[in-house]
């Protein structure tokens, strides 16, 4: 349950695969992403009502995992004029390990 403990300690933040692997098993295991995915799937079956559509243990595609629902900052809420291009550029930055919709990446693996 150490994976869940780490994710809940950083609830709402995206934790990269590399960060989680280093925290769980040490620096020699940062390439074991498949092992991490298996553990995350097992935890989903234990804590989610519907593991195929998780609401708590969330995957950030090609980045890592997050515990809890995302929070949208005021700048990206519907009705704000900045949404268009700002959102698109933040999407690109997130894939590089920066910021998207107020979600903070703790570490880039």
Secondary structure, DSSP 8 states (H G I E B T S, - for coil): -HHHHHHHHTTTSBEEHHHHHHHHH-GGGTT-HHHHHHHHHHHHHHH-SSGGG-SSEEEETTTEEEES-----GGGSTT-TTHHHHHHHHHHHHHTTSEETTEEB----
